[in-house]
Amino acid sequence: MNFEWNAQTIRWYEEANAYSGFFRKVADLIAPMLRSYTTLCDIGCGLGLLDLELSPSISGITCMDINPNALGALQKQVDARQISNIQPRHMDYKDLKEDWDVICISFFGSREIEEFLPHCRKLIAVVGKKQQTELYPEKYRKFLKNTPEKVENFLKEKRIDYVLTEAAFEFGQPFHSRADAEDFLRTHCPAISAEDLSNFLLRSLKTTGDSRFPWVIPRLKSIGVFEIKGSL
């Protein structure tokens, strides 16, 4: 992750989701995969935006993360929407001892797939592809992303059966002002040079005609959704 969860980064992420409807579209893709199952655990849930959308599709959801700020934001959404079947839990996945019908790992944990299989009947892993467009210059990325191709190769090597569904949905970042966009880049890339910042915004920042969000960095986010049989 190229940032920490705080009031500002939470606002940006929630606004990006509200603007694009990204997690609603991902949930529409996943919901049919949950038929006949009752319980789900989202490991590394972050703000739980996927779980908020999945809540009508399954009886109980445990949202697990180690970041209290992210879980606090999720709890606010749960309370505001009066959702009764989502339980945020402050916990590290390494301490996992319970079992669920479904474990979901969304943009987190895809390198630890084997660790989760004994705790579920089904594992759903959402893995982001390398994008043609990004929200900040790629050279400032702090970590190497996992990819569906790497996950596929791992599963084939381990002879683990899977079903892969691929999709792409808009998940750009809207902004209230150009200064908001500059703050976003500096937050995600603290070492960014003035020249790189200026050139990136010149190339990527677009006007929208929307009075609330007059600027946006568009991004079509491609994903692979893996369905894998658990060991339970």
Secondary structure as GFF3:
##gff-version 3
##sequence-region A 1 232
A	DSSP	alpha_helix	7	20	.	.	.	ID=ss1
A	DSSP	alpha_helix	22	30	.	.	.	ID=ss2
A	DSSP	three_ten_helix	31	34	.	.	.	ID=ss3
A	DSSP	beta_strand	39	43	.	.	.	ID=ss4
A	DSSP	alpha_helix	49	54	.	.	.	ID=ss5
A	DSSP	three_ten_helix	55	57	.	.	.	ID=ss6
A	DSSP	beta_strand	60	65	.	.	.	ID=ss7
A	DSSP	alpha_helix	68	81	.	.	.	ID=ss8
A	DSSP	beta_strand	86	90	.	.	.	ID=ss9
A	DSSP	three_ten_helix	93	95	.	.	.	ID=ss10
A	DSSP	beta_strand	100	106	.	.	.	ID=ss11
A	DSSP	three_ten_helix	110	112	.	.	.	ID=ss12
A	DSSP	alpha_helix	113	116	.	.	.	ID=ss13
A	DSSP	three_ten_helix	117	119	.	.	.	ID=ss14
A	DSSP	beta_strand	120	128	.	.	.	ID=ss15
A	DSSP	three_ten_helix	138	140	.	.	.	ID=ss16
A	DSSP	alpha_helix	148	157	.	.	.	ID=ss17
A	DSSP	beta_strand	163	170	.	.	.	ID=ss18
A	DSSP	beta_strand	173	175	.	.	.	ID=ss19
A	DSSP	alpha_helix	178	188	.	.	.	ID=ss20
A	DSSP	alpha_helix	194	204	.	.	.	ID=ss21
A	DSSP	beta_strand	206	207	.	.	.	ID=ss22
A	DSSP	beta_strand	215	217	.	.	.	ID=ss23
A	DSSP	beta_strand	220	229	.	.	.	ID=ss24
###
